[in-house]
């Protein structure tokens, strides 16, 4: 078996939640029976598993495929698994979107650099912006456009040494503060609000986190796994996939990880236990070096030398033609009416109208037909491009240039005799 996933980040096998869940599931059911391949191809929905002649896309389909071979659950446990899976898929994405993509500081300082390490140069201009745009679209209904702190007027990094001491005399500072409070309106930034006891600006985020973590903590209770089994199941792997990306990334605004550690410690302990038990710790730098090898034999020897617990292997290298093909496909996707929905956007091709689904083919066919018809018409002479006379004479026209009638008119003086001439 071969499992294709988006590459590693934050000490995890992947920067994508479902990919992490799929790796955990394969480690659980077939630890020595598969190869792990970092990929980034947009046309393939990641993760996807190749098992013999079968090609399975998406975590839920992979879990269903493997559970047909390993399914010790009772009917009650299956029902609970379906309910928890539905809850995770409906609510977890929003929190990850806000934490990793919507917040500009978290995205700029943590998420985007993580993508830069694992993607080829051209994909860095395509995948991260697409994922951020999709995340902002998914969270738009919450009224959360950004969770960034406005540090523009409080940044001290570019100020000269000793600047902080200027105007810090006790009497001067008190008087300046008193006058400033009267003259200048108070500017509420997220940083100033976070320093207040109420922390009013993050109430909505806190409520979202509580509504997500609370039910999961209740289901887990004192058990090691969600369904009370002796070992993890597919729903435990999915829970790990989402919670790990909330807990492990070192982001500037770590409100989500802090909430989990401080108020839902059992969930944090669950993530760390699964992470250790299944051997999911990943060194991103080692994987990047492994991907630079040209053969599987070299990657295998390097993997054994690094003592990695995950069966990383290399993906066939893209040639120049495939690279430009990928770039062209991504550009076409951005053209209005021609681009088709991709897996990172919220649009559904199944729910779209027939015209919408076939719009690209219709527009391309019509454009090609018009261009071909025009070329044939011009080439065969059916259509003649408009042009003027072969010889152009520039200058003032005279009546005599207009034939006999013009010459006759030229001899008539409509204005009478001119002054200075004899009569």
C-alpha positions in Angstrom: 0.0 0.0 0.0 1.0 3.6 -0.6 -0.5 6.5 1.3 -0.1 10.0 -0.4 -0.4 12.9 2.0 0.5 16.6 2.1 3.9 17.0 3.6 5.0 17.2 7.3 4.9 20.2 9.6 5.0 21.1 13.3 6.5 17.7 14.3 3.5 16.0 12.7 3.3 13.7 9.6 1.3 16.3 7.7 0.1 19.9 7.7 -3.4 18.6 6.9 -5.7 17.2 9.6 -7.2 14.3 7.5 -3.7 13.3 6.3 -2.5 13.1 9.9 -5.6 10.9 10.7 -4.9 8.7 7.8 -1.2 8.2 8.8 -2.4 7.3 12.4 -4.9 4.8 11.0 -2.2 3.1 8.8 0.2 3.0 11.8 -2.6 1.4 13.8 -3.7 -1.3 11.2 -0.7 -1.8 8.9 2.4 -0.4 10.4 4.8 -2.3 8.2 2.6 -2.8 5.2 2.6 0.6 3.5 4.8 3.4 2.2 4.2 7.1 3.0 4.6 9.5 0.1 4.5 13.3 0.5 2.5 14.8 -2.4 0.9 18.1 -3.4 -0.9 17.4 -6.6 -4.1 19.5 -6.6 -6.1 17.2 -8.9 -5.9 14.4 -6.4 -7.8 14.7 -3.1 -5.4 14.1 -0.3 -5.0 11.8 1.5 -5.4 9.0 -1.0 -4.4 5.3 -0.6 -3.3 2.9 -3.3 -4.0 -0.6 -2.3 -3.3 -3.0 -5.2 -5.7 -1.9 -8.0 -7.8 0.2 -5.7 -7.3 4.0 -5.4 -9.2 5.4 -2.3 -9.5 9.2 -1.7 -10.3 10.9 1.6 -10.0 9.7 5.1 -13.6 8.5 5.5 -13.2 6.2 2.5 -9.8 5.0 3.6 -11.2 4.2 7.0 -14.1 2.4 5.5 -11.8 0.4 3.3 -9.5 -0.6 6.2 -12.4 -1.2 8.7 -13.8 -3.9 6.3 -10.7 -5.8 7.3 -10.4 -4.7 10.9 -13.8 -4.1 12.5 -14.2 -5.4 16.1 -16.8 -2.8 17.0 -20.3 -3.5 18.2 -23.4 -1.8 16.7 -23.5 0.7 19.5 -19.9 1.6 19.1 -20.4 2.0 15.4 -23.3 4.4 16.0 -21.2 6.4 18.4 -18.3 6.5 15.9 -20.6 7.9 13.2 -21.9 10.6 15.6 -18.5 11.7 16.7 -17.1 11.6 13.2 -20.0 13.8 12.0 -19.4 16.2 14.9 -15.6 16.5 14.1 -16.1 17.1 10.4 -18.8 19.8 11.1 -16.9 21.8 13.7 -13.2 21.1 13.8 -12.4 22.7 10.4 -13.6 26.1 11.6 -11.3 26.3 14.6 -8.3 25.2 12.5 -9.2 27.7 9.9 -9.2 30.6 12.4 -6.1 29.4 14.2 -3.8 28.6 11.2 -5.2 30.6 8.3 -7.5 33.5 9.1 -5.2 35.1 11.7 -2.6 36.9 9.6 0.2 36.7 12.2 -0.3 33.0 12.7 -0.5 32.5 8.9 2.5 34.7 8.1 4.9 33.5 10.9 3.9 29.8 11.2 1.6 28.4 8.5 3.1 29.9 5.4 6.8 29.1 6.4 5.7 25.5 7.1 4.3 25.2 3.5 7.5 26.8 2.1 9.6 23.9 3.5 7.6 21.1 2.0 6.3 22.4 -1.3 8.1 23.0 -4.6 8.6 26.6 -5.6 5.6 26.9 -8.0 3.2 25.2 -5.6 4.0 27.8 -2.9 2.2 30.4 -5.0 -0.9 28.2 -5.4 -1.7 26.0 -2.4 -1.2 28.2 0.6 -3.3 31.2 -0.8 -6.0 28.8 -1.9 -6.2 27.2 1.5 -6.3 30.6 3.2 -9.0 31.8 0.8 -11.1 28.7 1.5 -10.6 29.1 5.3 -11.7 32.8 5.2 -14.7 31.8 3.2 -15.7 29.1 5.6 -15.5 31.4 8.6 -17.1 34.5 7.0 -20.5 33.8 8.6 -18.9 34.1 12.0 -18.0 37.7 11.5 -14.3 37.0 12.2 -12.2 38.6 9.5 -9.0 38.7 11.5 -7.7 37.9 14.9 -4.5 39.9 14.5 -3.1 42.3 17.1 -2.5 45.8 15.9 1.2 46.4 16.8 1.9 49.1 14.2 2.1 51.9 16.8 3.6 49.8 19.5 6.5 48.2 17.6 9.8 49.2 19.2 12.1 47.2 17.0 13.1 50.0 14.7 13.6 52.7 17.3 17.1 53.9 18.4 18.8 52.8 21.6 17.7 54.8 24.6 14.4 55.7 23.0 12.5 54.0 25.7 13.9 56.3 28.4 12.8 59.5 26.6 9.9 61.1 28.4 9.9 58.4 31.2 10.5 60.8 34.0 7.8 60.2 36.6 6.3 63.7 36.7 6.4 64.1 32.9 4.8 60.6 32.3 1.9 61.2 34.7 1.1 64.7 33.2 1.5 63.4 29.6 -0.9 60.5 30.3 -3.5 62.7 31.9 -3.5 65.1 29.0 -3.5 62.4 26.4 -6.5 60.7 28.0 -8.4 64.0 27.5 -7.3 64.9 24.0 -6.9 61.6 22.3 -9.7 59.0 21.8 -8.7 55.5 23.2 -7.8 53.1 20.4 -9.0 49.6 21.1 -6.8 47.0 19.6 -7.0 43.3 20.2 -3.8 43.4 22.3 -5.3 46.1 24.6 -8.5 44.2 24.9 -6.7 40.9 25.7 -5.0 42.8 28.6 -8.4 43.6 30.1 -10.1 41.2 32.6 -13.1 40.8 30.3 -11.1 39.8 27.2 -14.2 40.8 25.3 -12.6 40.5 21.9 -12.1 36.7 22.2 -15.4 35.7 23.7 -16.7 34.4 20.4 -13.5 32.4 19.9 -13.7 31.1 23.4 -17.3 30.0 22.9 -16.4 28.2 19.7 -13.6 26.4 21.4 -15.7 25.4 24.4 -18.6 24.2 22.2 -16.1 22.0 20.4 -13.9 20.7 23.2 -16.6 20.3 25.8 -18.6 17.5 24.1 -15.5 15.6 23.1 -14.1 15.7 26.7 -17.5 14.4 27.9 -17.4 11.5 25.4 -13.8 10.7 26.3 -14.3 10.9 30.1 -11.8 8.7 31.9 -11.4 6.3 29.0 -8.2 6.0 27.0 -10.1 6.0 23.7 -13.4 7.5 22.7 -15.3 4.2 22.3 -13.9 2.5 25.3 -11.9 0.0 23.2 -8.5 -1.5 24.2 -6.8 0.2 21.2 -7.7 3.1 19.0 -10.2 3.1 16.2 -10.7 5.2 13.1 -12.6 7.9 15.0 -9.7 8.2 17.5 -7.4 8.7 14.6 -9.6 11.4 13.2 -9.8 13.1 16.5 -6.0 13.0 16.8 -5.7 14.5 13.3 -7.6 17.6 14.2 -6.5 18.1 17.8 -2.8 17.6 16.9 -3.0 20.6 14.6 -4.6 22.7 17.3 -2.0 21.6 20.0 1.4 21.3 18.3 1.9 24.3 16.1 3.9 27.1 17.8 1.8 30.1 16.7 2.0 33.7 18.0 -1.6 33.7 19.1 -2.0 30.3 20.7 -5.4 30.8 22.2 -6.7 27.4 20.9 -3.8 25.4 22.3 -3.9 27.2 25.6 -7.6 26.5 25.9 -7.1 22.8 25.4 -4.2 22.5 27.8 -5.7 24.6 30.6 -9.3 23.6 30.4 -9.4 20.3 28.6 -6.2 18.6 29.7 -7.7 15.1 29.1 -7.9 15.9 25.4 -4.3 17.2 25.3 -3.2 14.1 27.1 -5.1 11.9 24.6 -3.3 13.6 21.7 0.1 13.2 23.2 -0.5 9.6 24.1 -1.7 8.7 20.6 1.2 10.7 19.1 3.7 8.7 21.1 2.0 5.3 21.0 1.7 5.2 17.2 5.2 6.7 16.6 4.0 9.8 14.7 6.8 12.2 15.7 8.2 13.6 12.5 11.3 15.6 11.8 10.4 17.9 8.9 14.0 18.6 8.1 14.9 14.9 7.8 11.9 14.3 5.5 12.9 17.3 3.3 16.4 15.8 3.0 14.9 12.5 2.2 12.9 14.0 -0.6 16.0 15.3 -2.3 17.2 11.7 -3.0 16.9 10.5 -6.5 16.1 6.8 -5.8 14.1 4.8 -3.4 17.2 2.9 -2.3 18.9 6.1 -1.2 15.8 7.3 0.6 15.5 3.9 2.4 19.1 3.9 3.6 18.7 7.5 4.8 15.4 6.7 6.6 17.0 3.7 8.4 19.9 6.0 9.4 17.6 8.6 10.8 15.6 5.8 12.7 12.3 7.3 11.6 9.3 5.3 12.7 7.3 6.3 9.6 7.9 4.6 6.2 8.7 7.7 4.2 9.6 7.3 0.6 10.0 9.6 -2.4 7.5 10.6 -5.0 8.5 10.5 -8.7 10.0 13.8 -9.6 8.0 16.2 -11.8 9.7 17.1 -15.0 9.5 20.6 -16.6 6.5 19.8 -18.7 4.5 18.5 -15.7 5.5 21.6 -13.7 4.2 24.0 -16.3 1.1 21.8 -16.7 0.4 22.2 -13.0 1.0 25.9 -13.2 -1.3 26.3 -16.2 -4.0 24.2 -14.5 -3.9 26.4 -11.5 -4.1 29.6 -13.6 -7.1 28.2 -15.5 -8.8 27.5 -12.2 -8.7 31.2 -11.3 -10.4 32.4 -14.6 -14.1 33.3 -14.0 -16.6 30.9 -15.6 -13.8 28.7 -16.9 -12.1 27.6 -13.7 -13.7 24.6 -12.0 -14.1 24.1 -8.3 -11.3 22.3 -6.5 -11.1 20.4 -3.3 -10.0 23.4 -1.2 -13.1 25.4 -2.0 -16.6 25.1 -0.7 -18.4 24.8 -4.0 -19.9 21.4 -4.9 -19.9 20.1 -8.4 -22.6 17.6 -7.6 -25.0 20.4 -6.6 -24.1 22.8 -9.4 -26.4 23.1 -12.5 -25.6 21.3 -15.7 -24.5 24.6 -17.3 -22.2 25.4 -14.4 -20.6 22.0 -14.5 -19.9 22.2 -18.3 -19.2 25.9 -18.5 -15.5 25.5 -19.1 -16.0 23.0 -21.9 -18.6 25.2 -23.6 -16.6 28.4 -23.4 -13.4 26.7 -24.6 -15.2 25.0 -27.5 -16.9 28.2 -28.6 -13.7 30.2 -28.4 -11.8 27.6 -30.4 -14.5 27.4 -33.0 -14.6 31.2 -33.5 -10.9 31.4 -33.8 -10.7 28.5 -36.3 -13.5 29.9 -38.4 -11.9 33.3 -38.5 -8.5 31.9 -39.6 -10.1 29.8 -42.4 -12.1 32.8 -43.7 -9.1 35.1 -43.8 -6.9 32.4 -45.4 -9.3 31.5 -48.1 -10.3 35.1 -48.9 -13.9 34.8 -47.8 -13.3 37.5 -45.3 -11.2 40.5 -46.4 -9.7 42.7 -43.8 -10.8 46.4 -44.4 -8.1 48.6 -45.9 -7.9 52.0 -47.6 -6.6 53.0 -51.0 -3.2 51.7 -52.1 -1.8 55.2 -52.7 -2.5 58.0 -50.2 -2.0 61.6 -51.2 -1.7 64.1 -48.4 -2.4 67.7 -48.9 -5.2 70.2 -49.5 -7.9 69.2 -52.0 -8.7 71.7 -54.9 -11.8 72.0 -57.0 -9.9 71.0 -60.1 -9.2 67.7 -58.5 -12.9 66.8 -58.6 -13.3 66.5 -62.4 -15.1 68.8 -64.9 -17.7 70.0 -62.4 -14.9 70.9 -60.0 -13.0 72.8 -62.7 -16.2 74.8 -63.6 -16.8 75.7 -60.0 -13.1 76.7 -59.6 -13.7 79.4 -62.2 -16.6 81.0 -60.3 -15.8 83.7 -57.7 -18.5 83.3 -55.0 -17.1 86.2 -52.9 -16.9 88.8 -55.7 -13.8 90.7 -56.7 -11.0 90.7 -54.2 -9.7 94.1 -52.9 -6.6 95.4 -54.7 -7.5 94.0 -58.0 -8.6 96.1 -60.9 -12.3 96.1 -61.9 
